[in-house]
């Protein structure tokens, strides 16, 4: 980002006692800047004596995903969402999975797109998405664009989802609570030293803002990335679980998420399944009603059961969801007890076929590859219909265009060994490996090999 980039007036700032110096009050850093200087995030700075944001409408390409991608399991299971992620971040985590876009100094501008609030809302409407998700890089430093677009979405009957590490001040959160429907918040650790050392932030403001959202009665779910030898010890998990129970209660869903090596933590191994299972069991033993595992493709670790009769309400494998145990009003179809799941029938099975596909490729799930982005490079015009046929019979259909360049596809079950990808034209679709469900792959080596079915 640079000062020749189009800028937009920013909110939450003030002049200081020193002439020519202003202070940003969006996040707890309270960066002080002189003319021509950026704050820590590298996307907010002083220009012409006022604070401006330099990433208004600046995003990675809009992507069609499922709500489970965002560690949200109790709101509209299986619903398709439109995901967008900005440039820059108010933190600098050593293990960041999206460091190529969160840390501006590493940005490759070929991945940058520019959207207006109107374009985002119209794309959601055109693609049949009832939810827009602010995700990937943390949306805190995208505050003005998120507010403007979310308000427009609200007027169009579209819900909004905010996935964040939530290093933000109280007043901006008050504004978000007016327009955001769903919060998926990351609590990285209960150790203040952890935050200072590996995220360059403070813990206490994060805890205060999470409680603020909880008290607003907005939909809230909490997730924690478990990193080997950093925050996965039993004591770390114990502290997290106890804080959640004492401050949020036992009904807020808690997600423990597996780590993959990234950024400065390339030498650290993936989180073991044993560590994740142990953390989940600890949460359940402590009384947390629903604790789930993320980035784990295994039966039985992400299901939702009835609190009264233990009937299976929602079964999940990765991002594949079946809400067969719920009535449309969210009640258990066995005992009739209400559940905490909102909009339970939002996910719909896709039974469309693609007549006479022009191109067809096959991808075999292997090793740690359980999820992909299907990307259509920008073209002059038109759109591309894509059919995904899983080896276990699961089927998905979507349309890619210049406004919607990507869609996520994931392994749909333990018997799903491969997927066949068929599309309606000869567009050179790319198949990109997704290492984490909230990962936006941009590296040149992210493209996977497929075989032709022609």
C-alpha positions in Angstrom: 0.0 0.0 0.0 1.2 3.5 -0.7 0.0 7.1 -0.4 -0.8 7.2 -4.1 -3.5 4.5 -3.4 -7.0 5.9 -3.3 -7.9 6.8 0.3 -11.0 7.1 2.3 -11.7 9.1 5.4 -11.2 6.9 8.5 -13.3 6.8 11.7 -12.0 6.8 15.3 -9.1 9.2 15.5 -8.2 12.4 17.3 -5.6 15.1 17.2 -2.9 15.0 19.9 -1.2 17.7 22.0 1.7 17.7 19.6 1.1 19.8 16.5 0.8 17.7 13.3 0.4 14.4 15.1 -2.9 12.4 15.3 -3.9 9.3 17.1 -5.9 6.3 15.7 -8.4 4.9 18.2 -9.6 1.9 16.3 -7.5 -0.7 18.1 -5.7 -0.7 21.5 -2.4 0.2 19.9 -3.5 3.9 19.5 -0.9 4.5 16.9 0.3 8.1 16.7 1.2 9.4 13.2 2.6 12.5 11.5 1.8 13.5 8.0 2.6 10.7 5.5 3.0 8.0 8.2 1.2 4.7 8.5 0.1 3.0 11.7 1.1 -0.6 12.7 -1.4 -2.1 10.3 0.1 -0.3 7.3 -3.3 0.5 5.8 -4.3 3.5 8.0 -2.3 6.7 8.0 -2.3 10.5 8.2 -2.9 12.4 4.9 -3.8 16.1 4.7 -3.9 16.3 8.5 -6.5 13.6 9.0 -6.6 9.8 9.4 -7.4 7.9 6.2 -7.8 4.2 5.4 -6.0 3.0 2.3 -7.7 -0.3 2.0 -11.4 0.7 1.5 -12.8 -1.8 -0.9 -9.4 -3.5 -1.3 -9.8 -7.2 -1.0 -8.6 -10.6 -2.2 -11.1 -12.1 -4.6 -14.6 -12.8 -3.4 -15.0 -16.5 -2.7 -18.0 -18.8 -2.4 -17.7 -20.9 0.8 -19.7 -22.6 3.5 -20.5 -21.1 6.9 -18.6 -23.9 8.6 -15.4 -22.4 7.0 -15.7 -19.6 9.6 -16.0 -21.9 12.7 -19.7 -21.2 12.9 -21.8 -24.4 13.5 -24.9 -23.1 15.3 -26.1 -20.7 12.7 -27.5 -21.8 9.3 -25.7 -25.1 9.0 -24.4 -25.8 5.5 -25.3 -22.3 4.2 -23.3 -20.9 1.4 -21.6 -17.6 2.2 -19.7 -14.9 0.3 -16.3 -14.5 1.8 -14.1 -11.4 1.4 -10.8 -10.5 3.1 -8.9 -7.3 3.2 -5.3 -6.3 3.2 -3.3 -5.5 6.4 -3.8 -6.5 10.0 -3.8 -5.0 13.5 -1.7 -7.9 14.7 1.5 -9.7 13.4 1.2 -13.3 14.4 4.3 -15.4 13.8 2.1 -18.3 12.7 -0.2 -16.4 10.5 -1.8 -18.5 7.7 -2.6 -15.5 5.5 0.7 -13.7 6.0 1.1 -12.9 2.3 -1.9 -10.5 2.6 -2.1 -9.6 6.3 1.5 -8.3 6.3 1.5 -5.6 3.7 5.3 -5.8 3.1 4.8 -9.3 1.6 1.8 -8.3 -0.5 1.7 -9.4 -4.2 -0.6 -7.0 -5.7 -1.7 -9.4 -8.4 -4.1 -10.9 -5.8 -5.7 -7.6 -5.0 -9.2 -6.7 -6.2 -11.3 -3.6 -5.7 -15.0 -3.6 -4.8 -17.7 -1.2 -3.9 -20.2 -2.0 -1.2 -22.9 -2.2 -3.9 -20.8 -4.7 -5.9 -20.4 -7.0 -2.9 -24.1 -7.0 -2.0 -25.1 -7.6 -5.6 -22.6 -10.4 -5.9 -24.1 -12.0 -2.8 -27.6 -11.7 -4.3 -26.6 -13.0 -7.7 -24.9 -16.1 -6.2 -27.7 -16.9 -3.8 -25.7 -16.2 -0.7 -27.7 -15.0 2.3 -24.6 -14.3 4.4 -21.5 -12.1 3.7 -18.4 -13.0 5.7 -15.6 -10.7 6.6 -12.7 -13.1 7.0 -9.2 -14.2 6.0 -7.2 -11.2 7.1 -8.7 -9.7 10.2 -11.6 -7.2 9.3 -10.8 -4.9 12.2 -8.6 -2.6 10.0 -11.3 -2.7 7.3 -13.8 -1.0 9.6 -15.2 1.6 7.3 -15.8 -0.7 4.4 -17.3 -3.4 6.6 -19.7 -0.9 8.2 -20.8 0.6 4.9 -21.3 -2.7 3.2 -22.9 -4.5 6.1 -25.5 -1.7 6.4 -26.3 -2.0 2.7 -26.5 -5.8 3.1 -28.8 -5.4 6.1 -31.2 -3.4 3.9 -31.1 -6.1 1.3 -32.0 -8.8 3.8 -28.5 -10.3 3.8 -26.8 -11.4 7.1 -23.2 -10.6 7.9 -20.5 -12.6 9.7 -17.4 -11.2 11.4 -14.4 -13.5 11.9 -11.8 -11.8 13.9 -9.0 -12.0 16.6 -10.9 -8.9 17.9 -8.0 -6.6 18.9 -10.3 -3.5 18.8 -11.7 -0.8 21.0 -15.2 -0.6 22.6 -16.6 2.2 20.5 -16.0 0.5 17.1 -17.5 -2.7 18.5 -20.6 -0.7 19.4 -20.9 0.2 15.7 -20.4 -3.3 14.6 -23.1 -4.6 16.8 -25.6 -2.4 14.8 -24.9 -4.2 11.5 -23.2 -7.6 12.2 -25.3 -10.7 12.9 -22.7 -13.4 13.6 -19.4 -13.2 15.4 -16.7 -15.9 15.2 -14.0 -14.7 17.5 -10.5 -16.2 17.9 -9.1 -16.4 21.4 -5.5 -17.3 20.8 -4.5 -18.0 24.4 -5.2 -17.0 28.0 -1.5 -16.2 28.5 -0.6 -12.4 28.2 3.0 -13.3 27.3 1.8 -15.4 24.4 -0.1 -12.4 22.9 2.9 -10.1 23.4 5.5 -12.5 22.0 3.8 -14.1 19.0 0.9 -11.7 18.1 2.5 -8.4 19.1 -0.7 -7.5 21.0 -2.3 -7.5 24.5 -4.7 -10.1 25.9 -7.0 -8.1 28.1 -8.6 -5.9 25.4 -9.5 -9.1 23.5 -11.2 -10.6 26.5 -13.2 -7.4 27.2 -14.4 -7.1 23.6 -15.5 -10.8 23.5 -17.6 -10.3 26.7 -19.0 -7.1 25.1 -20.3 -9.1 22.1 -21.6 -11.9 24.4 -23.6 -9.3 26.4 -25.2 -8.0 23.2 -26.9 -11.3 22.5 -25.5 -11.4 19.0 -24.7 -14.9 17.8 -21.2 -15.8 19.1 -18.8 -18.7 18.7 -15.2 -19.0 20.0 -12.3 -20.7 18.4 -8.7 -21.4 19.4 -5.8 -22.5 17.2 -3.8 -25.1 19.1 -0.1 -24.8 18.2 2.3 -27.6 19.3 4.5 -26.6 22.2 3.1 -23.1 22.2 -0.5 -23.2 23.6 -1.6 -26.9 23.4 -0.5 -28.0 26.9 -3.2 -29.2 29.3 -2.8 -26.1 31.4 -3.3 -23.8 28.4 -6.5 -25.7 27.4 -7.7 -25.7 31.1 -7.3 -21.9 31.3 -9.2 -21.3 28.1 -12.0 -23.6 29.0 -12.4 -22.1 32.5 -12.5 -18.6 31.1 -15.1 -19.5 28.6 -17.3 -21.2 31.2 -16.9 -18.3 33.7 -17.4 -15.5 31.3 -19.6 -16.8 28.4 -21.3 -19.8 30.0 -21.6 -23.3 28.7 -23.8 -22.7 25.7 -21.4 -20.7 23.5 -19.8 -23.2 21.0 -16.1 -23.6 21.4 -13.9 -24.8 18.5 -10.3 -26.1 18.9 -8.6 -25.8 15.5 -5.6 -27.7 14.2 -2.5 -25.7 13.1 -0.6 -26.1 9.9 3.0 -24.8 9.5 3.0 -21.2 8.1 5.0 -18.0 8.0 7.7 -18.1 10.8 6.4 -21.4 12.1 7.3 -23.6 9.2 9.4 -25.9 11.4 6.5 -26.6 13.7 4.5 -29.8 13.0 0.8 -29.9 12.6 -1.3 -30.2 15.7 -1.7 -33.9 16.6 -5.2 -35.4 16.6 -4.5 -36.7 20.1 -4.0 -33.1 21.4 -7.2 -31.9 19.7 -9.2 -34.8 21.1 -7.8 -34.3 24.5 -8.7 -30.6 24.5 -12.2 -31.3 23.3 -12.8 -33.8 26.0 -11.5 -31.4 28.6 -14.1 -28.8 27.4 -16.9 -31.3 27.5 -15.9 -32.5 31.0 -16.0 -28.9 32.2 -19.6 -28.5 31.1 -19.3 -26.8 27.7 -22.2 -28.2 25.8 -20.7 -28.1 22.3 -17.0 -28.3 21.5 -15.9 -29.0 18.0 -12.6 -29.7 16.2 -11.6 -27.7 13.2 -9.3 -28.7 10.3 -10.0 -32.3 11.2 -11.5 -34.6 8.6 -12.9 -37.3 10.8 -16.3 -38.6 11.7 -17.8 -37.8 15.1 -15.7 -34.8 16.2 -17.9 -32.0 14.9 -21.4 -33.3 15.3 -24.2 -31.7 17.3 -26.4 -33.8 19.5 -29.7 -33.0 21.3 -29.0 -31.8 24.9 -32.1 -33.8 26.1 -32.1 -37.1 24.2 -28.7 -37.2 22.6 -30.3 -37.5 19.1 -27.9 -36.6 16.3 -29.1 -33.2 15.1 -26.3 -32.2 12.7 -23.6 -34.4 11.3 -20.5 -32.8 9.9 -17.4 -34.0 8.0 -15.1 -31.1 7.2 -17.4 -28.6 5.5 -20.1 -31.2 4.5 -23.2 -31.0 6.7 -26.5 -32.8 7.1 -29.1 -31.4 9.5 -31.3 -34.5 9.3 -32.1 -34.5 13.1 -33.8 -31.1 13.2 -37.2 -29.7 12.3 -37.4 -26.5 10.4 -38.0 -24.6 13.6 -34.8 -26.0 15.2 -36.4 -28.6 17.4 -35.1 -32.1 17.7 -37.1 -34.4 15.5 -36.9 -37.2 18.0 -37.9 -35.6 21.4 -39.1 -32.2 20.2 -36.7 -30.3 22.5 -35.5 -26.9 21.2 -31.9 -26.6 20.1 -29.5 -23.6 20.0 -29.1 -23.8 16.2 -30.6 -20.9 14.3 -31.9 -21.3 10.7 -31.3 -25.1 10.7 -32.4 -25.7 7.2 -30.3 -23.1 5.4 -28.0 -25.6 3.7 -29.6 -27.3 0.6 -28.4 -30.3 -1.3 -27.3 -29.5 -4.9 -28.8 -31.9 -7.4 -28.2 -30.0 -10.7 -26.3 -31.6 -13.5 -24.1 -30.0 -16.1 -25.1 -31.1 -19.6 -22.2 -31.6 -22.1 -19.4 -30.2 -20.0 -16.6 -28.8 -22.1 -13.7 -29.5 -19.7 -13.4 -32.2 -17.0 -10.6 -32.8 -14.5 -10.1 -35.2 -11.5 -8.4 -34.5 -8.2 -7.5 -37.3 -5.8 -7.5 -36.4 -2.2 -4.1 -37.3 -0.8 -1.9 -36.6 2.2 -2.9 -33.4 4.0 -4.9 -32.1 1.1 -8.6 -32.1 2.1 -9.8 -28.8 0.7 -9.3 -26.7 -2.4 -10.2 -23.4 -4.0 -11.5 -23.7 -7.6 -10.4 -20.4 -9.2 -11.5 -18.9 -12.5 -9.0 -16.3 -13.7 -10.5 -13.0 -14.6 -11.8 -12.9 -18.2 -13.3 -10.2 -20.5 -16.9 -11.3 -19.8 -19.2 -14.2 -19.2 -19.3 -16.9 -16.5 -18.5 -20.5 -16.0 -20.8 -23.2 -14.5 -18.9 -25.7 -12.4 -20.1 -29.1 -11.2 -18.3 -31.0 -8.4 -19.0 -34.7 -8.2 -17.5 -36.5 -5.1 -16.6 -40.1 -5.2 -19.0 -40.8 -2.4 -22.0 -39.4 -4.3 -22.0 -35.9 -2.8 -22.6 -33.2 -5.5 -22.1 -29.4 -5.6 -22.8 -26.8 -8.3 -21.8 -23.2 -8.6 -21.1 -20.4 -11.1 -17.8 -18.4 -11.2 -17.5 -15.0 -12.8 -15.3 -11.9 -12.6 -17.2 -10.8 -9.5 -17.0 -14.3 -7.9 -13.7 -15.9 -8.9 -13.3 -18.7 -6.4 -15.3 -21.4 -4.6 -14.2 -23.8 -1.9 -14.5 -27.6 -2.2 -13.6 -30.1 0.5 -13.4 -33.8 1.1 -17.0 -34.9 1.8 -16.5 -38.0 3.9 -14.0 -40.8 4.8 -15.0 -42.7 1.7 -14.6 -39.7 -0.6 -11.3 -40.4 -2.3 -11.5 -38.0 -5.2 -13.6 -35.4 -6.9 -14.4 -34.8 -10.6 -14.6 -31.2 -11.6 -16.5 -30.4 -14.7 -17.1 -27.0 -16.2 -19.1 -25.4 -19.1 -16.3 -23.8 -21.1 -12.5 -23.9 -21.8 -11.6 -21.4 -19.1 -8.2 -22.4 -17.5 -9.6 -23.1 -14.0 -7.0 -23.4 -11.3 -7.1 -25.8 -8.4 -5.4 -24.4 -5.3 -4.6 -26.2 -2.1 -6.3 -24.8 1.0 -4.2 -25.7 4.1 -6.7 -24.4 6.7 -10.4 -23.8 6.4 -9.9 -20.0 6.7 -6.8 -20.0 4.5 -6.7 -17.9 1.3 -4.0 -19.5 -0.9 -2.0 -17.0 -3.0 1.4 -18.7 -3.4 2.5 -19.7 -6.9 3.1 -23.3 -5.6 -0.4 -23.6 -4.2 -1.8 -25.0 -7.5 -2.4 -28.8 -7.5 -2.1 -31.3 -10.3 -5.2 -32.9 -11.7 -5.8 -35.5 -14.4 -8.0 -35.1 -17.4 -11.2 -37.1 -17.7 -11.7 -36.1 -21.3 
